[in-house]
């Protein structure tokens, strides 16, 4: 069962990439905040699939310490999920 859920999530992930990349590429011609919202929507779609297909809950701690202005945020980068989670939560 775990292998099937993993396969389904992998399909969800790799099929969502071209949908967002090709279908929503006109957003790149819009102002930066609009393009960023498109990227965040993709990240949230990936995390949604991770939760509902694979049953993995992502827990983020320390959001109350986020800087309000410009900042450099660095993660330990343990895997691809670090990038997606940063896009979704920051």
C-alpha positions as CSV (number, residue, x, y, z in Angstrom):
1,X,0.0,0.0,0.0
2,X,2.9,2.4,0.8
3,X,4.4,1.8,-2.6
4,X,1.1,2.5,-4.4
5,X,0.6,5.8,-2.4
6,X,4.2,6.7,-3.1
7,X,3.7,6.1,-6.8
8,X,0.5,8.1,-6.9
9,X,2.1,11.0,-5.2
10,X,5.1,10.9,-7.6
11,X,2.6,11.0,-10.5
12,X,0.8,13.9,-8.7
13,X,4.1,15.8,-8.3
14,X,5.5,15.3,-11.9
15,X,2.1,15.9,-13.6
16,X,1.6,19.1,-11.6
17,X,4.9,20.5,-12.8
18,X,4.1,20.9,-16.5
19,X,0.5,22.0,-15.7
20,X,1.8,24.9,-13.7
21,X,4.9,25.6,-15.8
22,X,3.1,25.6,-19.2
23,X,-0.4,26.5,-18.2
24,X,0.4,29.4,-15.9
25,X,3.6,30.7,-17.6
26,X,1.8,33.9,-18.7
27,X,1.9,34.9,-15.0
28,X,5.7,35.4,-15.4
29,X,4.9,38.4,-17.5
30,X,2.9,39.9,-14.7
31,X,4.4,41.8,-11.6
32,X,6.6,39.7,-9.3
33,X,3.9,39.3,-6.5
34,X,1.5,37.7,-9.0
35,X,4.2,35.3,-10.3
36,X,5.1,34.5,-6.7
37,X,1.5,33.6,-6.0
38,X,1.5,31.1,-8.9
39,X,4.6,29.4,-7.5
40,X,3.1,29.3,-4.1
41,X,-0.1,27.8,-5.5
42,X,2.0,25.0,-7.0
43,X,3.8,24.4,-3.7
44,X,0.5,24.2,-1.9
45,X,-0.8,21.8,-4.5
46,X,2.2,19.6,-3.9
47,X,1.8,19.7,-0.1
48,X,-1.9,18.9,-0.6
49,X,-1.0,15.8,-2.6
50,X,1.6,14.8,0.0
51,X,-1.0,15.0,2.7
52,X,-4.0,13.4,1.0
53,X,-2.3,10.9,-1.2
54,X,0.8,9.9,0.8
55,X,-0.6,10.7,4.3
56,X,2.4,12.8,5.2
57,X,1.7,15.8,7.4
58,X,4.2,18.7,7.1
59,X,4.8,20.5,10.4
60,X,6.5,23.9,10.3
61,X,7.8,25.4,13.6
62,X,9.0,28.9,14.2
63,X,6.9,30.8,11.8
64,X,6.3,33.4,14.5
65,X,10.0,34.3,14.1
66,X,9.8,35.2,10.4
67,X,11.3,38.5,9.5
68,X,8.8,41.1,8.4
69,X,11.2,42.8,5.9
70,X,13.8,41.5,3.4
71,X,15.8,38.6,4.7
72,X,17.9,35.6,3.6
73,X,16.3,32.3,4.6
74,X,18.5,29.2,4.5
75,X,17.4,25.7,5.2
76,X,19.4,22.6,5.9
77,X,18.2,21.3,2.5
78,X,17.7,17.7,3.5
79,X,15.7,17.0,0.3
80,X,13.3,18.5,-2.3
81,X,10.6,19.1,0.2
82,X,12.6,21.8,1.8
83,X,12.3,23.9,-1.3
84,X,8.6,23.3,-1.7
85,X,7.8,23.9,2.0
86,X,9.8,27.2,1.9
87,X,7.8,28.3,-1.1
88,X,4.5,27.4,0.5
89,X,5.1,28.9,4.0
90,X,7.2,31.9,3.3
